[in-house]
Amino acid sequence: MRIKTKSFGFKLWLYFMLFTALIFTILWLLQTVFLQSFYNRMLINNTVSAAEKIIDNSTREDINDIIDELTHDNSLLVFITDEDGNLLYSSDEFKGIHSKLKSESMNKPDRKDNSENSSTPPDNKNFRMERRGNYDSLPMIYDTFLETLKSSGKDNNEYYSDSLYIYGSYIDYCGEDGKSVLYVSATIDTLGSSVTIIRMQLLWVTLLSLFVGFILSWFIARRFSRPLDSLSEKAKKLGGEEYEPDFKKGFCMELDELSDTLDKTNTKLKESRDFQIELLANVSHDLRTPVTMIKGYAEMIRDISWEDEKQCGEDIAVIVKEADRLTVLVNEIMAYSELKSTDSIDELTEINLSRLVQKAADRFETLNKPEGITVEKNIEEKIVIKGSSGHLERALYNLMDNAFRHTNESKKICVTLKHETDSAVIEVHDFGEGIPETEIEHIWDRYYTSRMRKGHGVSGLGLAIVKQVTQLHGGECYVKTEQGKGSSFFIRIKTEQ
């Protein structure tokens, strides 16, 4: 099987492996190369901290107990001498154990002469040893250390010797007159064999972890790449008949949202394709008719009526009328295409709907005055909504134009705006014959013109535009009709709270 080195799965696996290698590289450096220096620094800090605690408590009567505790907890060696180097007290990390064993030995009864031993006072030498601790003699480097401390001119000083770190200071030791000298030492650079052991352990841990990381990262990479591969295949089929909306959700919220977006995009593509098909099938006839008439009358003017002024004027009037009809048709197609290409209106502003309806009705009446149209207006004041004034005005104009085309001989239509509960309701009523029951459910469909083409040449997009505009405003549109009495078209939109 060929490995796709540029695939998401391979790169995710590679990044996992690089991350694992980086972590273990840092771990190797910390546990081997820098381990000794870290250890020495921490040991020195602990030694200085213990020495400072001894200095702070040197005048207390229980200072020896404090020293024993510190040497045991920090693995230190402590000497206290006078300024001439005479030992006053010593302690190491085993002092507590030695003291316990010695205490048990002293408390053990003597079979030979128990009464005599109990009455004999302690020997002065033994008492001195008891005070000194475990060490009768000072270390060989003590003289050098003491000389260094005296020559430093300071109360404390640090001294390094081979693998030893020594901290020295002058203190006021409990029970002694004058200054005493504190000697605290710790052994450093003692991790040679330990580092070797750690390296061997770390080597096996690293190899095992890399192997486990290789397998684990491979499965994780496949787990992440599988839904992406599925979405990729899904995207390749967008708009096609073989497109499958099924996608196993739940792995990742972002991928679920991407899948939903692909489904919506596929729906849009199908609608666009259907729109194109319907455009070619339905509009081609409407475009052909005015274009044919324009061409025919233009040829008639050129060949026949160009000398007859009256006939030429009539022919030109027909051409102008058909050109206007063609313009209306193209404009409605463009408007509907624009509305179908969006899911929402970006810029919704506060609109005085009462003023907008009044203005649109007055303008429609004025433009169609030569036709004898009358618009009866019943408009409630101060109704405000959020919306697009341009889109709403176009929808209202389409409703009035539709009503005008289907009203009776009176050429009268009625426009009403009222407030109901939390909504604004626009009603446009004609006084025509009404709509047959079989057509009511189809009148909002684009290019459904079987009813409208009874002597009326229109695009078939007017009511479809009304429906789309209403939906983009979060409203609803519907119709009520009664045979012989006309039809009422309604737009209902939520008002501002």
Secondary structure, 3 states (H helix, E strand, C coil): CCCCCCCHHHHHHHHHHHHHHHHHHHHHHHHHHCHHHHHHHHHHHHHHHHHHHHHHCCCCCCHHHHHHHHHHHHCCEEEEEECCCCEEEEECCCHHHHHHHHHHHHHCCCCCCHHHHHHCCCCHHHHHHHHHCCCCCCCCCHHHHHHHHHHHCCCEEEEEECCEEEEEEEECCCCCCCCEEEEEEEECCCCHHHHHHHHHHHHHHHHHHHHHHHHHHHHHHHHHHHHHHHHHHHHHCCCCCCCCCCCCCCCCHHHHHHHHHHHHHHHHHHHHHHHHHHHHHHHHHHHHHHHHHHHHHHHHHHHHHCCCHHHHHHHHHHHHHHHHHHHHHHHHHHHHHHHHCCCCCCCCEEEEHHHHHHHHHHHHHHHCHHHCCEEEEEECCCCEEEECHHHHHHHHHHHHHHHHHHCCCCCEEEEEEEEECCEEEEEEEECCCCCCHHHHCCCCCCCCCCCCCCCCCCCCCHHHHHHHHHHHCCCEEEEEEECCCEEEEEEEEECCC
